[in-house]
Amino acid sequence: MLEYLYGAWNQVPGESWVSIYRSHNRCSWDMIHDKIAALNYGNGYVNASIIRVAKMLRRAIRENCPSIIVVHNHPSDDSSPGAEDILVTRKIVSCGQMLDIKLLDHIIIGGQSHVSMKEKGLGFGDQEAR
């Protein structure tokens, strides 16, 4: 899956977002039962994007998915998370908790590398490195 996204985003000039709607609450790349939605969640620029978390979670609600994985790119080829990435992750986690939809991970792809916000503990509340 990540290899596909690496290739797909090499030609994209601005930030783009993809949500993977999980039919279960496990964070794995077994995509057999997943629904992938490549939706434009906001205006993507070379170094930023504006997204609405409500728009991102809408399909998860309609599809009755208990969890999602969010992936977006950094066209700069630097997959390092910035302050806005952490803020967006916190918003998705918070809104998801209210709706009983778990954010399993927020992955940032830059060039041929990626960062898992979950693994880094960024934006996921009590796991967050302080």
RAHU-V336628 format. One record per pair of residues at least 6 apart in sequence whose C-alpha atoms are under 7 Angstrom apart, sorted by the first residue. I is the first residue (numbers start at 1). GAP is how many residues later the second one is. D is the distance in Angstrom with one decimal. If there is no record, write none. Layout:
BEGIN
I|GAP|D + I|GAP|D
END
This chain:
BEGIN
6|103|7.0 + 6|105|6.9 + 6|106|6.2 + 9|64|7.0 + 10|101|6.9 + 13|33|6.1 + 13|62|6.2 + 14|30|4.9 + 14|31|4.4 + 14|32|4.4 + 14|61|6.0 + 15|29|4.5 + 15|30|5.7 + 15|31|6.3 + 15|33|6.5 + 15|34|6.0 + 15|57|6.8 + 15|58|5.5 + 15|59|5.9 + 15|60|6.3 + 16|24|6.9 + 16|28|6.1 + 16|56|5.5 + 16|57|5.9 + 17|21|6.7 + 17|22|6.7 + 17|23|6.5 + 17|24|6.6 + 17|54|5.8 + 17|55|4.4 + 18|19|5.9 + 18|20|4.6 + 18|21|6.2 + 18|52|6.0 + 18|53|5.2 + 18|54|6.2 + 19|17|6.1 + 19|18|5.5 + 19|19|6.6 + 19|49|6.6 + 19|50|5.8 + 19|51|4.6 + 19|52|6.3 + 20|14|6.5 + 20|15|5.8 + 20|16|4.6 + 20|17|6.3 + 20|48|5.5 + 20|49|5.1 + 20|50|6.4 + 21|13|5.7 + 21|14|5.1 + 21|15|6.2 + 21|39|6.2 + 21|44|6.1 + 21|46|6.3 + 21|47|4.6 + 21|48|6.7 + 22|12|5.1 + 22|13|6.9 + 22|43|5.8 + 22|44|6.7 + 22|45|5.2 + 22|46|5.3 + 23|10|6.2 + 23|11|6.1 + 23|42|5.4 + 23|43|6.5 + 24|42|6.3 + 24|43|6.7 + 25|41|6.5 + 25|42|5.7 + 27|77|5.8 + 41|10|5.1 + 41|11|6.4 + 41|14|6.6 + 41|15|6.5 + 42|7|6.4 + 42|8|5.0 + 42|9|4.4 + 42|10|6.9 + 43|6|5.4 + 43|7|5.5 + 44|6|6.8 + 46|29|6.1 + 47|27|7.0 + 53|39|6.1 + 66|34|6.8 + 66|35|4.8 + 66|36|6.2 + 67|34|4.9 + 67|35|4.4 + 67|36|5.7 + 67|37|6.5 + 68|34|6.4 + 68|35|5.2 + 68|36|6.0 + 69|34|5.9 + 69|35|5.4 + 69|36|5.0 + 69|37|6.0 + 70|35|6.3 + 70|36|4.7 + 70|37|6.3 + 71|35|5.6 + 71|36|4.7 + 71|37|5.8 + 72|35|6.5 + 72|36|5.2 + 72|37|6.2 + 73|35|5.5 + 73|36|4.6 + 73|37|5.8 + 74|34|6.9 + 74|35|6.1 + 74|36|4.9 + 75|35|6.3 + 76|34|6.7 + 77|33|3.9 + 77|34|4.1 + 78|32|4.8 + 78|33|6.7 + 79|29|5.6 + 79|30|5.3 + 79|31|4.2 + 79|34|6.5 + 79|35|5.5 + 79|36|6.1 + 80|35|6.8 + 86|36|5.9 + 86|37|4.9 + 87|36|6.6 + 89|17|6.8 + 89|34|5.1 + 90|33|4.6 + 90|34|6.2 + 92|11|7.0 + 93|9|6.9 + 93|10|5.8 + 93|31|6.7 + 96|6|5.7 + 96|7|6.8 + 105|11|6.6 + 105|12|6.4 + 105|13|5.3 + 106|10|6.1 + 106|11|5.4 + 106|12|6.7 + 107|7|6.7 + 107|8|5.6 + 107|9|4.6 + 107|10|6.0 + 108|6|5.4 + 108|7|5.3 + 108|8|6.7 + 109|6|6.7 + 118|6|6.7 + 121|6|5.2 + 121|7|4.3 + 121|8|5.8 + 122|6|5.1 + 122|7|6.8
END
